[in-house]
Amino acid sequence: MVLQTTAWTGMLISRSLNASVVEAIDSTFDGQHPCRMCEAISNGQHTEERSQKELELLKKGGELKFPEFCVLSVPPRLGAVAVLWPEWGVSIGRCAEAPPTPPPLA
């Protein structure tokens, strides 16, 4: 709805530059003179409705399959940051250090 309101506002402004405000309002809301943004919004709504119908059919047919997710670790690029990275394969326990006891005085 926000996109459609934005499209209508733009249409009113651009059309009122060349015609009266009443004519701009009429041509904006008559449905016969859509702008490119209105056409794109309409196409997107139809695509979304089709996708929802297909999803409902898949749910009813029991054919809805969920993809399997996996975790991918990518090492940082060399030279991307000026921080020394630990070696890959270093255990977490070795990287973490316990705080000093007793805590230092400020």
Secondary structure as UniProt FT lines:
FT   HELIX           2..16
FT   TURN            17..18
FT   HELIX           21..29
FT   HELIX           36..61
FT   TURN            78..79
FT   TURN            88..89
FT   HELIX           92..95
//
